[in-house]
Amino acid sequence: MNLQSLREEFVLNFIEDNRWQYLTRGLATTLKITLFAAIIGIVLGFLVAIVRTTHENTGKAKIANAICGLYLTIIRGTPVLVQLLILYFVIFASVRIDKTLTAIIAFGINSGAYQAEIFRSGIQSVPRGQLEAGRSLGFSYKQTIWTVIMPQAIRNVIPALCNEFIALMKETSIAGYIALEDLTKGGDIIRSRTYSAFMPYIAVALIYLVLVLILTRVEKSIERRLKKSER
Amino acid sequence: MNDNMPLISVKNLCKEFDGKRVLNDISVDIYKGDVVCVLGPSGSGKSTFLRCLNRLEEPTGGHILFEGTDICDPSTNINIHRQKMGMVFQQFNLFPHMTIMKNLTIAPMKLQNVPESEARSYALELLNKVGLADRADDYPSQLSGGQQQRIAIVRALCMKPDVMLFDEPTSALDPEMVGEVLGVMKNLAKDDMTMVVVTHEMGFAREVASRVMFLDGGDFIEENTPDKFFTNPQNDRLKSFLSKVL
């Protein structure tokens, strides 16, 4: 491939008919799904982790704990793509809701299961003596969890959590299965129009790579800041 | 509450772990101003006994009256009573994500609604007494073990407790740091603090305790004044214990 043909390929794939817009629009969709799914995942994961550790520590919340256990088993036991397809074609079959919203819900519920285990390991990584010290001062179980355990637990899980966000962002690339035009699908559409695969897919890959690099940077700076406050 | 009433009255306390009896029907009264040292071989249930007093360990039987209230009654709000029972742990258990000052003030401010300025000045006053006022803005990890344990004692004192429970407070310390912690405890005893101390420090028990109790096999098998306890032990098991540790 010489320089001339590279240039022609580039023009064909990105400039003609404003095809670059498939990538930018796809990128926007990918970011939207990732962001909101991550938020749903944080909320779900946090709640599930609280229920599970409360059950482990006190024996309370039996039923809630069983429900959480079932949730983790199902979500971690089946592929996220299958979950997405079931949600779109089975659960939401009769109510045609927005595809992006479907994807956000599917990826959010999926990520929640993994984040739950991350948060739980974080809470468990705080020595039991911390809970006892809090309780011995007169703090209730809840107060101790919030003022003593959680701040330490969250600090411990930042690397694993960022890892999960990176994985989540890349996993959203299967959203094309429900004909959602995310970044990957955008590249795919260009290929189907131009019959040239190299440029669109490499461009898509590079954009994911840049996004991951940015996320990694953010993670490092958060970690550095937390370290400073603890010295 | 009248003065003759025990501050803590333990009645028929039992504790089992998975069917194994650790505390066997213990009854003991602790009065205001008592400095009770609990001695005994490892595995005798000393720590379990202490941790039952503020229900960090749930007793499986019996009652504990603290200032006249049965704290084993399920309707009792244990959190209220724990505020009056300071506890010091073997592993210090300071909160590593908070400065020393925050460690000392968070409980009084959140639980007793003490204004921040008041909580800080009281904490500083106590820090001065233990010689660590200059470390108020440091984090626990910047302090030595002995310093951390002194801070842990101050943290419990900031709640103005009526009794202090010590669970082997010097066992995790380097030998050269034991003295500074025992020194703080001696001063506390001098200020008439009621203390229950689980310890292996025979010297401390002998010098500071008002009562020494020997726990073995889940029961107190001998109690005496420190003098008689160490010079004229009655029980054979205590005699053999003392011959090994003294």
Chai-1 contact restraints between the chains, C-beta under 6 A:
chainA,res_idxA,chainB,res_idxB,connection_type,confidence,min_distance_angstrom,max_distance_angstrom,comment,restraint_id
A,G129,B,F89,contact,1.0,0.0,6.0,A-B,restraint_1
A,G129,B,Q91,contact,1.0,0.0,6.0,A-B,restraint_2
A,G129,B,N93,contact,1.0,0.0,6.0,A-B,restraint_3
A,E132,B,L56,contact,1.0,0.0,6.0,A-B,restraint_4
A,A133,B,N93,contact,1.0,0.0,6.0,A-B,restraint_5
A,S136,B,R82,contact,1.0,0.0,6.0,A-B,restraint_6
A,S136,B,M87,contact,1.0,0.0,6.0,A-B,restraint_7
A,L137,B,A107,contact,1.0,0.0,6.0,A-B,restraint_8
A,G138,B,N79,contact,1.0,0.0,6.0,A-B,restraint_9
A,G138,B,R82,contact,1.0,0.0,6.0,A-B,restraint_10
A,G138,B,Q83,contact,1.0,0.0,6.0,A-B,restraint_11
A,G138,B,L111,contact,1.0,0.0,6.0,A-B,restraint_12
A,S140,B,N79,contact,1.0,0.0,6.0,A-B,restraint_13
A,V148,B,F95,contact,1.0,0.0,6.0,A-B,restraint_14
A,P151,B,H97,contact,1.0,0.0,6.0,A-B,restraint_15
A,Q152,B,H97,contact,1.0,0.0,6.0,A-B,restraint_16
A,R231,B,Y139,contact,1.0,0.0,6.0,A-B,restraint_17
